[in-house]
Amino acid sequence: MRLILLTLCVLLCAACSGTTNLTPEPTATRIVPTALPQPRTATFTPEGQNPSQPEPSVTPPPTVTPISGPAAEYFTRGLAAYATEGDYVSALNDLTTAIQLEPGYVEAYYQRGLIYAARFNRDAALEDFSSALELDPNRPDILVSRAEIYIARGRIAQAEADLERAEALDPLYAPLYVARARMHQAAGELALALDDLQRATVIDPDNPAVYLERASLYLEANQPQQALIDLNVVLAIDPENGEAYVLRGQVHDTLEDYERAVDDYERALSLGVESHLARLGLAYINTGQLDEALATLDIALELDPDDADAYFARSLARSETGQDFGALQDIEQALALRPDHVPSLAARAALYMERERWQDALVDWVRIYELNEGYVDALYGMGQSLMGLERWEEAIAAFRRFLEEAPLSNDRRLAAQLNIELITAYLTEQSQEPPPAP
């Protein structure tokens, strides 16, 4: 049973002295989500996002045979600085010097563009990839890298043109199918994306990054078992792949196997991956390890004070440990950072309902449903809030819509049906009362 820590209201059918009682009362049924939205595993994130730790591209650098002389020395030193020390400043400086010495140095433009892309300087990356392609237009690897920039910026026609050119040059170049899968994924064409990733695994069956990409897509497509198979392949090929442990932890979260989620998140942390601390904190909460959760989430917020997910997770831990004021502060901070953060909106709506602030709760539930119509429990929350406001007909309509959209496995379906019957009985009872004496 999923552990969700903010108590929400569910309506109880109760009779009191022969009169139907319609006051919502708190019980153990909850609505707040316990998992954060699943991120995409991609080289570039959509325009407007700036993750603290960029994810590596699945596009491997080509075998480089630099030209001789001082330019080659600067080129080699720049790549070494970035590959061994992560020193992108020195790397960019050395590659720039190599280009100044040899303006026709295709590989220097390409490698500098890759570093710019990894640092989310897309304008500079696009300029370098384009410069490299002006010098050598027959490089599928550079075409794919430029297409990924176009995809991140929503310039799909230009991305398609680059990918078509890359496929014509080398139809067995696996990264182009990965890039095209991302393009399909961004358009919501998950079946086409999976087809392209299947082709990439056939072409390059030993590349763990391809399986990692497909696992992320399977998770988005709500196929966690398929994602798990691919992640196990990744870790068989590369047992030290921290990102694979993070993603497998998310799969275990989806399957509500929180103990295994904790194991995978901790393993990723031991490998130096820290981008998932909010998820680790939630996994600790879901296994009842509240002290560990609070400590982990405090560290997450020290590392990134703008992490809305970490504030949301800490609000859950604080609520469970009786720190209601601190919980509300964390929720408000998360929403100040990301006003459309659905988990925090749901948590705030829950707190409003506990305090019988029905109108405030209703506003949040409506906003949640506007942001994510797939979150059908927002309809249930609307129904409860409308009951608290004694807007009976609207409450019935919200519960009926919930029943239309919620899957049969949703454990609030019975409560929604009982609420409809309860309201109907109450309205019938009120209509039969004699008019008051004049």
C-alpha positions in Angstrom: 0.0 0.0 0.0 1.5 3.3 -1.1 2.5 5.5 1.9 1.2 9.0 1.4 1.9 11.4 4.1 -0.5 14.3 3.9 -3.9 13.4 5.2 -6.7 14.2 2.8 -10.5 14.2 3.3 -12.7 11.4 2.2 -16.4 11.5 2.8 -18.0 9.1 5.2 -21.6 7.9 5.0 -23.0 8.5 8.4 -26.4 8.9 9.9 -27.0 11.2 12.9 -30.3 11.2 14.6 -32.0 10.2 11.4 -30.4 13.2 9.5 -27.9 12.7 6.7 -24.5 14.1 7.7 -22.6 15.7 4.8 -19.6 17.1 6.6 -16.4 15.8 5.0 -14.2 14.1 7.6 -10.5 13.0 7.3 -9.7 9.4 6.9 -6.7 7.4 5.6 -7.5 7.7 1.9 -5.1 10.1 0.3 -4.8 12.0 -3.0 -1.3 13.5 -3.0 1.1 11.8 -5.4 4.1 10.1 -3.9 6.2 10.1 -7.0 7.7 13.0 -8.8 7.1 13.3 -12.6 9.4 11.1 -14.6 12.1 13.1 -16.4 13.2 12.3 -19.9 16.7 10.9 -20.5 17.9 13.1 -23.2 21.0 15.0 -24.4 19.2 18.3 -24.4 16.2 19.4 -22.2 13.5 21.6 -23.6 14.1 25.3 -24.0 13.7 27.1 -20.7 15.0 24.4 -18.5 18.5 24.3 -16.9 19.1 21.2 -14.9 22.0 21.3 -12.4 23.7 18.3 -13.9 23.5 18.0 -17.7 23.1 14.4 -19.0 25.6 13.1 -21.4 24.7 12.5 -25.1 24.4 9.1 -26.5 26.2 10.4 -29.5 29.8 9.3 -29.0 32.7 11.5 -30.3 34.2 10.2 -33.5 37.7 8.7 -33.7 39.7 11.9 -34.0 42.8 12.3 -36.1 43.8 15.9 -35.4 46.0 17.8 -37.8 49.6 18.2 -36.7 51.3 21.2 -35.1 50.4 23.5 -32.3 46.7 23.4 -33.1 46.7 19.7 -32.6 48.4 20.1 -29.2 45.8 22.6 -28.0 43.0 20.3 -29.3 44.3 17.3 -27.5 44.9 19.2 -24.3 41.4 20.7 -24.4 39.8 17.3 -24.8 41.9 15.8 -22.0 41.0 18.7 -19.6 37.3 18.1 -20.2 37.4 14.3 -20.2 39.6 13.7 -17.2 38.9 16.7 -15.0 35.6 18.2 -16.2 37.4 21.5 -16.7 35.2 22.9 -19.4 36.7 26.4 -19.1 40.2 25.2 -20.0 38.8 22.9 -22.6 36.9 25.7 -24.4 39.9 28.0 -24.2 42.2 25.4 -25.7 39.8 24.4 -28.5 39.2 28.1 -29.3 43.0 28.5 -29.6 43.2 25.5 -31.9 40.5 27.0 -34.1 42.3 30.3 -34.2 45.5 28.5 -35.3 43.6 26.4 -37.9 40.3 28.0 -39.0 39.4 24.9 -41.0 39.7 22.5 -38.0 36.4 20.7 -38.3 36.9 18.5 -35.3 37.7 21.4 -33.0 34.5 23.1 -33.9 32.6 19.9 -33.4 34.1 19.1 -30.0 33.7 22.7 -28.8 30.1 22.5 -29.9 29.5 19.4 -27.8 30.9 21.0 -24.7 28.8 24.1 -25.3 25.7 21.8 -25.7 26.6 20.0 -22.5 26.8 23.4 -20.7 23.4 24.4 -22.2 24.9 27.2 -24.3 22.8 26.2 -27.3 23.4 29.3 -29.4 27.2 28.7 -29.3 26.7 25.0 -29.9 24.5 25.6 -32.9 27.0 28.0 -34.3 29.9 25.6 -33.9 28.0 22.6 -35.4 27.0 24.8 -38.4 30.5 26.0 -38.9 31.8 22.4 -38.8 29.2 21.4 -41.4 30.1 24.2 -43.7 33.6 22.8 -43.7 32.5 19.2 -44.0 28.8 18.7 -44.9 29.1 14.9 -45.0 29.4 14.2 -41.2 26.4 12.3 -39.9 27.6 12.7 -36.3 27.6 16.5 -36.6 24.3 16.5 -38.4 22.7 14.5 -35.5 24.2 16.8 -32.9 22.8 19.8 -34.6 19.4 18.1 -35.0 19.4 17.5 -31.2 19.8 21.3 -30.7 16.9 21.9 -33.1 14.7 19.4 -31.4 15.4 21.0 -28.0 14.3 24.3 -29.5 11.2 22.9 -31.2 12.6 23.6 -34.7 11.4 20.3 -35.9 11.5 20.9 -39.7 15.2 21.7 -39.5 15.8 18.7 -37.2 14.1 16.4 -39.7 16.2 17.7 -42.5 19.4 17.1 -40.7 18.3 13.6 -39.6 17.3 12.7 -43.2 20.7 13.8 -44.4 22.5 11.8 -41.7 20.4 8.7 -42.6 21.3 9.1 -46.3 25.0 9.3 -45.4 25.0 6.4 -43.0 21.8 4.4 -42.4 23.6 2.3 -39.8 24.5 5.3 -37.5 22.6 4.4 -34.4 22.6 7.8 -32.7 20.5 9.3 -35.5 17.7 6.9 -34.6 18.0 7.9 -30.9 17.7 11.5 -31.9 14.7 10.9 -34.1 13.1 8.9 -31.2 13.5 12.0 -29.0 11.8 14.1 -31.7 8.9 11.6 -31.8 8.8 11.5 -28.0 8.5 15.3 -27.8 5.6 15.1 -30.2 3.9 12.4 -28.1 4.5 9.8 -30.8 5.7 7.1 -28.5 5.2 4.1 -30.8 7.3 5.8 -33.5 9.9 6.6 -30.9 10.1 3.0 -29.7 10.4 1.8 -33.3 13.5 4.0 -33.8 15.0 2.9 -30.6 14.5 -0.7 -31.5 16.4 -0.1 -34.7 19.2 1.6 -32.7 19.5 -1.5 -30.4 19.8 -3.8 -33.5 22.5 -1.6 -35.0 24.4 -1.1 -31.8 23.4 -3.9 -29.3 26.2 -3.2 -26.9 25.6 0.5 -26.4 24.1 1.0 -22.9 23.0 4.5 -23.6 20.5 3.3 -26.2 18.9 0.9 -23.7 18.9 3.7 -21.1 17.1 6.0 -23.6 14.5 3.3 -24.4 14.0 2.5 -20.7 13.1 6.2 -20.1 10.6 6.1 -22.9 9.0 2.8 -21.6 8.6 4.5 -18.2 6.9 7.5 -19.8 4.6 5.1 -21.7 3.7 3.4 -18.4 5.5 0.2 -19.3 7.7 -0.2 -16.2 8.4 -3.9 -16.6 9.8 -3.2 -20.1 11.8 -0.4 -18.7 13.2 -2.7 -16.0 14.3 -5.2 -18.6 16.3 -2.5 -20.5 17.8 -1.1 -17.3 19.0 -4.6 -16.3 20.7 -4.8 -19.7 22.4 -1.4 -19.2 23.7 -2.5 -15.8 24.9 -5.8 -17.2 27.0 -3.9 -19.8 28.0 -1.1 -17.4 27.6 -1.9 -13.7 28.9 1.5 -12.7 26.2 3.5 -14.6 24.8 5.8 -12.0 22.0 7.2 -14.2 20.8 3.7 -14.8 20.5 3.1 -11.1 18.5 6.4 -10.8 16.1 5.4 -13.5 15.7 1.9 -12.2 14.9 3.4 -8.8 12.1 5.4 -10.5 10.8 2.2 -12.0 10.7 0.6 -8.6 8.9 3.7 -7.3 6.3 3.2 -10.0 5.9 -0.5 -9.1 5.7 0.6 -5.4 8.7 -1.5 -4.5 10.2 1.2 -2.3 12.9 -0.9 -0.6 14.5 -1.6 -4.0 14.1 2.0 -5.0 16.1 3.1 -2.0 18.8 0.5 -2.8 19.2 1.8 -6.3 19.1 5.5 -5.4 21.8 4.9 -2.7 23.9 3.0 -5.2 23.7 5.9 -7.6 24.7 8.2 -4.8 27.7 6.1 -4.1 28.7 6.5 -7.8 28.7 10.2 -7.5 25.3 11.0 -9.0 23.4 13.5 -6.8 20.7 14.8 -9.2 18.1 12.4 -7.6 18.2 13.4 -4.0 14.6 14.5 -3.9 13.6 11.1 -5.2 15.8 9.4 -2.6 14.1 11.5 0.1 10.7 10.4 -1.2 11.8 6.7 -1.2 12.9 7.1 2.4 9.5 8.5 3.3 7.7 5.7 1.6 9.8 3.2 3.6 9.2 5.0 6.9 12.7 6.3 7.2 11.7 9.8 8.1 15.0 10.9 9.7 17.0 9.8 6.7 14.4 11.6 4.4 14.8 14.9 6.2 18.6 14.7 6.3 18.7 13.8 2.6 16.3 16.6 1.6 18.2 19.1 3.7 21.3 18.2 1.7 19.4 18.4 -1.6 18.3 22.0 -0.8 21.8 23.0 0.3 23.1 21.8 -3.0 20.2 23.4 -5.0 18.1 25.9 -3.1 15.8 26.2 -6.1 14.8 22.5 -6.2 11.0 22.6 -6.1 10.8 18.8 -6.0 13.0 18.7 -2.8 10.8 21.3 -1.1 7.7 19.2 -1.9 9.3 16.0 -0.6 10.4 17.7 2.6 6.9 19.0 3.1 5.7 15.4 3.2 8.3 14.4 5.7 7.7 17.4 7.9 3.9 16.8 7.8 4.4 13.2 8.9 6.6 14.3 11.8 4.1 16.9 13.0 5.8 20.0 11.5 2.7 21.3 9.8 3.8 24.9 9.7 7.1 23.9 8.2 5.3 21.6 5.7 3.2 24.5 4.5 6.2 26.7 4.2 8.0 24.2 2.0 4.9 23.8 -0.2 4.7 27.6 -0.7 8.4 27.7 -1.5 8.0 25.0 -4.1 5.1 26.8 -5.7 7.0 30.1 -5.6 9.7 28.4 -7.7 7.3 26.5 -9.9 3.7 27.8 -9.8 2.6 24.8 -11.9 4.2 22.1 -9.7 1.3 19.7 -9.6 2.5 17.6 -6.6 2.8 20.8 -4.5 -0.6 22.0 -5.6 -2.1 18.7 -4.5 -0.3 18.8 -1.2 -1.5 22.4 -0.5 -5.0 21.4 -1.5 -4.8 18.6 1.0 -3.7 20.9 3.8 -6.5 23.4 2.9 -9.1 20.5 3.1 -7.7 19.5 6.5 -8.4 23.1 7.7 -11.8 23.1 6.0 -10.7 25.9 3.6 -12.9 24.4 0.9 -12.8 27.3 -1.6 -9.0 27.5 -1.5 -8.8 23.7 -1.9 -11.2 23.9 -4.9 -9.1 26.5 -6.6 -6.0 24.3 -6.4 -7.8 21.1 -7.5 -9.2 22.9 -10.6 -5.8 24.3 -11.4 -4.3 20.8 -11.1 -6.8 19.3 -13.5 -6.2 22.2 -16.0 -2.5 21.3 -15.9 -2.9 17.6 -16.1 -6.2 16.1 -17.1 -4.7 12.6 -16.6 -4.6 13.3 -12.8 -8.2 12.2 -12.3 -8.0 12.3 -8.5 -8.2 16.1 -8.9 -11.8 15.5 -9.9 -12.3 13.6 -6.6 -10.8 16.5 -4.7 -13.1 18.9 -6.5 -16.1 16.8 -5.4 -15.0 16.8 -1.8 -14.3 20.6 -1.8 -17.7 21.3 -3.4 -19.4 19.2 -0.7 -17.6 21.3 1.9 -19.0 24.4 0.2 -22.5 22.7 0.1 -22.6 23.1 -3.7 -24.3 19.7 -4.0 -25.2 19.5 -7.7 -21.7 20.5 -8.7 -20.3 18.0 -6.3 -22.4 15.2 -7.9 -21.2 16.3 -11.3 -17.5 16.2 -10.2 -17.8 12.7 -8.7 -19.7 11.4 -11.8 -16.9 12.8 -14.0 -14.4 11.1 -11.8 -16.1 7.8 -12.1 -16.2 8.2 -15.9 -12.4 8.9 -16.1 -10.9 6.9 -13.3 -9.6 3.4 -14.0 -11.4 0.6 -12.3 -8.4 0.0 -10.1 -8.7 3.4 -8.5 -9.5 2.8 -4.8 -11.6 6.0 -4.5 -14.3 4.8 -7.0 -16.4 3.3 -4.2 -16.1 6.4 -2.0 -17.2 8.6 -5.0 -20.2 6.4 -5.7 -21.2 6.5 -2.0 -20.8 10.3 -1.9 -23.2 10.6 -4.9 -25.7 8.4 -3.1 -25.2 10.4 0.2 -25.8 13.7 -1.5 -28.8 12.4 -3.4 -30.4 11.1 -0.2 -29.7 14.4 1.6 -31.3 16.5 -1.2 -34.3 14.1 -1.3 -34.7 14.5 2.4 -34.5 18.3 2.3 -37.1 18.4 -0.5 -39.6 16.5 1.7 -39.3 18.7 4.7 -42.5 20.7 5.4 -42.2 24.4 4.8 -41.5 26.6 7.8 -44.5 28.0 9.7 -45.4 31.6 8.6 
